Amino acid sequence: MDDNYIKEVYKKMTNYCILRQNQGVKTFNTELFKLYNERLKLNIYLDHKNVFPQTTFRNYVMIGIILGKYIWTENFIKKFSKYLPEEISSDEVNLSYSKLFFSRKNYERSLQYLSGLKGLNYLHYSDSAILKLCTFYEIQKYEEAYYEMDKFRHYIRNHDDIPKIHKEYALNFLRIYKMLIKIRTGVDKKDLFQIENAMNKTKLKSRESWLSEKITELRKK
């Protein structure tokens, strides 16, 4: 078969799996992972400029982490990051490793990779800020968390280039995250109804599964 035809077939299958994954059908995570591996073996992962697209690279890292394929994910970053666009390669690699170590609960190592991040575009800056906030919560560095929240809000306010939907995801995360911090530190001793209600009503938010996990932990205390 023609290479372009094969690429198009895999593109359609991949997009369908991502759609079903976003709809919450978890079985498609495994299907997506299989498709990604097949694309790597067939050498059909680069775009027309012969680079690994940033968004696609991030998706590969994400699905590896979701499925707990930590060794696979680390090997993927090492082997294929050289194909990333040069201008974003360093930040994308640092961010990928930070996500990987965070998922393995190695929070100090995760922060080490974030410390080397330049954050030259809003995707990298936003991802790193949210990951820092999650890490500060996990290691109970609440002063640092409040400082990072203020800095991130200031960044969002002063960057008109950030798409509206990305701002919404980030600001909704910050609103619920602040409620989490207040409950955990005893500043706000109300029951969890308020934060659970906010979670249910807010459809667009970053790190939704992590927020839900932290709320569940608070409920058990």
N, C-alpha and C positions, 0 to 999 in steps of 0.2 A: 504494500500500500504506500501511497505518497506520504512523505513525512509531514507535510502541512495538514493532510487529512487526519493523520494519526493525532497530531497536536490538537486539532479542533475537536475530535471525539473525546479526548481526555479532558480538554477544557470544559466541555459541556457536562461530562460526568462529575468532574470536580466541583463545578458551580452548583450542580444539583445537590450533591452531598453537603456542601456548605450551607445551602438554603435550608435543607432538612435539619442540619445541625443547629442552625440559628433558631429554628422552630422548636428546639428542645428535644428532638428525637436522638437520643444518645447513641443508638446503635449505628448511626451514620458516622460517628467518630472513628470507629474501626474501619469502616469502608473508605473513609477519606484517607486514613493512614495507609491503607493498602494502595490506593491510587497514587499517593505521593511517592511511595517506594517504587512503584512501577515506572513513574515518570523519571525518577532518578536513574533507574537501571536502563531506561530507553534513551537517556540523554535528551529529554525534551522539557527541561526546566528553565532554560534561558530564553529571554525575549529576543526581539528582532535586532536589538543592539548588542546582543551576546552578553548580557548581564543577568544576574538573578534579581528579579524585581523585589523591591523592599517589602511590599505588602505580602507577596507570596512567600518570601523567606520567613517573615514573621508568622505566617500561618503554619508553616512546617514546624517551627519551634513550638508554637502553641499546642498543636495536636500531639506532638511528642510528649510534652509536659502533662497534658490532660490525661493521656493514657498511661502515664507513669513510665514511659520509655526513656529513662534518664540517660542511660549509656548511649542509646541511639541518638538522642538529641544532642548530647555533647559531641559525638562523632560527626553529626551533621554540621554543627557550627564550625568545627575544625576544618572539615573537608570542603564545604561549599561557600563559606564566607568570603573566600578570595574572589568570588564572582559577583559580589555586591558592588554597586556603584561606588567608586573611590571616595566621593565626597561624604558619604554617610556610613561607610564600612566600619570605621572605628567605633562610632556610637552604637551602631546596630549590634555589633559583636558584644560590646560591654553590656548592653541592655539584655541581650539574649542570655548571656551567662548569669546575669543578675536574676533574671526570671527563673532560670534553672535552679540556682542555689536557693532562692526563696522557696520554691516548691518543695525542696528537700529539707526545708527548715534550717538551713545553714544561713542564718540571717546576717551574721557579721561578714561572711564572704560575699553575700549579695550586696551589702552596702559598699564593700571595697570596689566592686565593679562599677557601682553607680558613682563613686567618687571620681572616677576617671572619665565621666561622661561630659561632653561639651554642651549637648542640648541645643544644637544650632537650628533645629526645626521643631515645630510645635508637637509633632508626634513623639519625638524622643523626649522632649522636655516633659510633656504630660505623663507619658508612661513612667519616666523616672521619678517624677514627683509623687505619683500615686503609689508606686512601689515602695518609695521611701516611707510614705505615711503608713502603709500596711506593716512594714518592717518595724517602724518605731512603736506601733501598737503592740506588736508581738513581743518586743524586748522591753516594753514598758518605759520608753523614753518619751514621756508626754510633753515636756517642755519643747523638745525638738519637733514633736508632732504639731504643736500649735504654731511654732515658728514657720514650719514648712507649709501649713495650711494658709497662713497669711501671705507667704511669698507666692504660692501657687495662685491664689485669688488675684493678687496684684498682676501676675503674669497674664492671666486670662483677660483681665480688664484692659490691659495695655497692648494686646495683640489682636488687631482687627482681622488678621489673616487666618485666624482659627475659624474653621467652618462652624456654623451655628450648632449643628448636631453634636460636634465634639465638645463644644462649650457646655452643652446641656448634660452630656454624659458626665463630664468632670465636675460641674457644679452640683449635680444631684448626688454624686459620690461624696463630695465634701460636706454636704448638708447632713447626710446620714452618718458619715464618719464622725462628725463633730458630736452628734447625739450619742454614738457609741462611746467615745472618749469620756463624755460627761457622766454617763452611767457607770462606766468602769472605774472612774476615779472618785465616784461618790459626790461629784459636784451636783448632779441631778439624780435624785434618788427615786424618781417616779418609776412606775412599773414599765415593762417593755411594750405595752400596748401602743404607745406613741411612735416608737421607732419601727415596730412591726407594721403599723398602719402606713407609715411613710414608705416603707419598702414595697408594700402591696400596691400603693397608689402611684409610685414612681416607676415608670416603665423603662426609661432610658437612664442607665447608670453604669459606671465603670466598676469592674471587680465585683459583680453582683454575687457570684458564688462565695467569694471570700466574706463579703458583708453578711450574707445569710449564715455562714458558718460561725461567725463571731457572735451574732445574735442568738443562735442556738446555744452556744457556750454560756452566754450570760443567763439564759433561761434556766440552765441546769444548776446554776449556783444558788 
